[in-house]
């Protein structure tokens, strides 16, 4: 039986503020809806994973280069290809709401998913590659109250897919690997990392963009939790 369900944060429990991105684009004369940007991100994460995060890669999800590529991939997906505008948006994103940045919006079903884990008597924890801000973000969004612990990569000095970070999460959860599951949005970071220590993994795939993968997938975090609690 699954005793602990562990969560990524970005694109799992929280999302970027697409309305803020749309507003900045409009200031530059480019009209793109927040919904279009969100759909673009679904594809951008797959492209980013393919380009950067090979299973044996040492590339950081938190590096400046990774953030710039990610931003460019999202913008290109909504038809923005002008190098000057892309550069302006990358610069804006670097300065926006530092140090938290754009990750300030709760996924619509995050609270319900976490409440379901708690109601089922399971341990709930977050294992996130972050810059030391994820605990505060979750607290401001009133999601931390459902969590038993939060591991932030900057605080831990380890970054997914390093198996040691997942091992620390198991220790905090008081669970064996076969008693835990992990939900995240990047195959080579989240699924590969969790599997390195024997944790079952579910891949977030809201747009059906990942194609056939050798792991379970779910469109929302609530769907992922329900899938895990069915067993």
Secondary structure, DSSP 8 states (H G I E B T S, - for coil): ---EEEE-SBTTTEEE-HHHHHHHHHHTT----HHHHHHHHHHHHHHHHHHH--TT----TTSHHHHHHHHHHHHHHTT---HHHHHHHHHHHHHTTTTTTTEEEE-TTHHHHHHHHHHTT-EEEEEE--SS-HHHHHHHTT-GGG-SEEEEHHHHT--TT-HHHHHHHHHHHT--GGGEEEEES-IIIIIHHHHTTT-EEEEE-TTS-S-S-SSEEESSHHHHHHHHHH-
